[in-house]
Amino acid sequence: MSDKYRLLIYESGVGKGGARRSLLTWIDLLQEIPEIKPVIYCGMEGWFTQELSKKNIPYSILPEPEGLTSIRHVILKQPSKITLLGLQAIPGLMQAWGHLLSVRVDGIILTHPRDLIMLFPLVITNQKHTAVIPQSTDWSDIPLTKTTCQLSSRVWAISKTVADSIINLGIKPSKTEVLPFIFVEDNNPKRREKLEILQELELPQDAKLLGVIGSIRQHKGQLEAIEIFAKIQKEIEKAYLLVVGAPFFLASEEQEYYQKLQDRVTELNLQDSVKFLGWREDTYDIMAALDIFLMPSHHSEGVPRVILESLEAATPIIATDIPPIREIIQPHQVGYLAALDNLNIWAEFAISILKDADKQSKLSHQARLAWKENYSAEVAKPILKKVFLQNLAS
């Protein structure tokens, strides 16, 4: 190819959740394909752009109009404001469209349906070379999701559950393909030892660590994790719960939920046993130091990246029994699945692991093996490189 294929990627937000960490792995992958040049636009400066800078990956800032940014936060709770916010966004949106139409682009990857609004003119003029990668089955904007998939030439689903949900929206199965877009690099060579983590947190060397990792939001289930831990702590000496994460937005309901978590810890007299660690740059180290990872999510999230990170870290997991997680977790092999309406079962599973070193060792071994065979970069990268070249840059 005499000239590189210019592939546009747009990321609107600033958070550091699993979706953006996955996007970084895709950009790293594209850097390894000589025929493709990623053209990256970001809605604002933040964690994501800081990570790009660390990797010396160029990007440009293209701010979302104020009304467009606000609309996704009110669409469910204050729909009466949508029209006003939409009108407010029009001048900035026209300016952004004018800039994008002046940029040479050969193809587009949409990582979230909401980005269709910002990239609409480019998608219309590049429909044959636009791919969308839906990462969830829990959409508040189903019409926008459906339109995005209809306009795109390819829909690359991250799991069978997501693909089935897309097809149920009326998207042709022939344009929908399940691909290993959520994968995790091997972090073992650069990990800190568990003892070092325990010393940093001023915990005993023989502490039993359970953890929940993710943005502090009600549907992530931190409150349930605390309730489960309260039951475990009655049976297991020197057990500790690490709550890693912080409120995703400054929205009042998330701050209120965070306060509710802290209040509940106090009510249960667990202040010495539950550690709120906030956001950490060493989540891979923390994950590997855990004896058990808890994921009491309330609803489907596509393929939660944090589960794959637990497999890579060889950490046994107990998670909510919902379809996307069921695709990844083989019960009694790498961990356990349980319903949220019976937290006693969660505690029983955890206690059985913590009291049986052989069981914990077996689950740990199987978790690492499941990662290596299904979700490692070694498995995913060759497949994705071939897909990018055949479907976009051909």
Steps between C-alpha positions, in 0.01 A plus 500: 500500500663822383310724741387408849132435564380778730266351759311749719430418865306735729486479879275753668554447873757525776434197721736208545255212483541170321366625165769766473772264615389263226507784247862564594586137425336534157700813426819322608407219262444742211845647566638157410332496156722696255219542247272688742538844656263568792358854496391554859262771624406545866217702647712639784827465685503242777624156597461363148706775338761468774538133411534586131770754585691243706510279191595794272184446297379822332142616544287811446237654725155549350269607786140388499255792503378570853142392434613175341718416797218567746233316308623152585477579873140622490345285229363247750401732786408837345387437139324838492843668485617308194356742241655805666838328538482381139442855373784624719733243342430586134757783445783301655393185317505680163850628577620149592347352185667764287839414648454124460396533137830676431697201633601220265355177638482159331310314770336543840470294816210591727548374855172634636168572323489853647803589288283478188371851575849652498618299200178493299624671179809278487296185557261595219789556257693191616221248558683223315800544729338553840508239775323526834614301805208484746630420848178463694145371488371762742418800280298801608502612135368198307388705193846655471667162543280350228565790263875482559506128421282548193727770358821307570627245252615266776392430856777338704345368820721422799293196603220275382266666751568842348466362145162342584381831647605686185324248276188532717497871410449396138861515380586239236692203643719505188659833601543401865807308611632400843868589536747495793522877542520472879837348586762550769877512473717284723580708808690235697851623405440845652283415800580587860487219753198464730720556805595844369132590455421383854784704644386811313146457633631420849326164508627176658708266284243223535201723412226358279413759236171535320444783257253683280645716222317758291347845495281568805154466353197319633480248217860392568383346827747634756225508762427132442873426525507662844197299613660179372826584672323559832384138489844371398680693771307315768656173382845600372765655721707786362270549201503839328296655221672738257264738319694633201344786304327834540178666382513508120337841468444778749128431472329534834349150493845342467643710780198407711557132423866531600395653831245222545780243465707670766200534732420130460857403586467704819162345585653151464805604705732404214711817489820306574424228244367690196751719319384763249803540272361737236635482146828316473755484221601151618168317470678206331716465812201533732304241302781246522533559875134412560398157623154554349360760261132588551288634214138543614389700194130575469474467123674405182809688388602314185836348592614664823872551448566471871394134489764428237751686715412269789561197277835638387592562864402140589252629757189289577180691435145502630268692267136563422337226296403695186549401133814704408687380809375146444683506166831550682473331838470122511346433843717296737794528257623860526249621757132507583184670375216601729179701496488835676185408689692254719814658643539209742601280207769751405640487852487119506691479172765744627541322833536163326785641290677674787485188719630263232848580368484222240172630362637856482815378325296301244268793425801729467673266254185456291439877490847570359457217247161636387659842443793358305284287272219750434572860602874555471664740256681202354166353388312819413755715317555281190123468452437874535791603278360280224150645550623860483698439183236293320195706594628858517834551336446271201 
